Every structure is written in C-alpha cells, then in structure tokens.
C-alpha cells in the first residue's frame, strides 16, 4: 500500500526517466520511489506509452539480414535461465537493493559530523547519490543548493521549512531553497539523496566538513 506517500516525483523527472535522459544517480532515486508509489508508477506508465507512440510514428530503419536471426538466438540462449529470485523483504526498495547487492545491514557508514552518517553509492557521471542516516531529533545544518537535490525517505521522517517527509516521500530542492532538515524523534531517519552539486552550508564548520566529505 502506498496511500501514506504524500510527496511525489515531478512530471519533469518522470518524463526524463522514461526517456532515459536522467543521470544515473537520479534514476536510482526515481526507480526506488516508483517501486513503492502506485501514483507515480501509473504516471510513468503514461509517459512510457506516449514515448512508445512517438517511436511507432518514426521512420523505420533498415536492418541487416542477420539481425533477426541474431535476436532469435539470444532469446533461445536465455530460455533455460534460472527464474529471478523472489524479492527479499527489507528496508530498501528493490531497485536500491539490487543496485548495491544487499540491504541496510550491508552498508558501511561513515560519520560526517553531528551524529549524521553517509554511504556514497557508486554511479556513472558527475552526479552523486548517497545514503544518509540521521539520528532522531538531529538537524542537518542549514544549507542551500547549487543545483538539484532529490531526497527519498526510506525510514523515519524529517521536517523542514516546507513540510514533513516520511517513508516513501521525496523532496526536490533547487537553487531557490535553503532549509534545515530535522529528523523526527524515534528511529534513525535514513534517506537516499542524489545531488548534481555540493550543498551550500551557511555555517563555517559545516562548510569545512562538507568540503572534506564531498557533500
């Protein structure tokens, strides 16, 4: 059930994901949210359908005589492949779990100060995607953004100047937003966050720590 998800992906993000033009770091966040959110999954299906119609209207490209036979050979080679294992239960949604090859118990956390920890996930491109673990009641220092930050909550919840974000919710921040996310009391708030630039901390010590940790 996804009825508790209140904050969804924008149409621009879903269209870029459907078109395959979204950077890998952001695609991981989008895929993770879509796997949990019926509403965004339905909207994505609509954009996929539009894209399919556009492709059908394009001119047909010539193919070599060997292409069809090669395709059939690839299909036949995979007919005896083992079926995919049933999705495991755990904290991480399937796309994230498959990407890193495990769940939260496999993560090696690195402290970034103030009790907050992170784990950077390897992706292609200059963008960065990381897991953040924020203890309940802890605030991430006040910061702005030099670009886009897409954050999905996996566990717990946080509040900032805009609203409350709980498990499954996504927040998209841009250059116009400065905020101070605060994890709600209770379980650690664990988030998956993609950025295309470093955060712009307002305090001296957070700025120094951010440069050291690459945040």
Buried (B, 14 or more C-beta within 10 A) or exposed (E): EBEEBEBBBEEEBBBBBBEEEBBBBBBBBBBBBBBBBEEBBEBBEEBBEEBEEEEEEEEEEEEEEEEEEEEEEEEEEEEEEEEEEEEEEBBBBBBBBBBBEBBBEEBEBEEBBBBBBBBEBEBEEEBBBBBBBBBBEBBBBBBBBEBBBBBBBBBBBBBBEEEEBBBBBBBBBEEEBBBBBBBBEEEBBBBBBBBBBBBBBEEEEBBEBBEEBEB
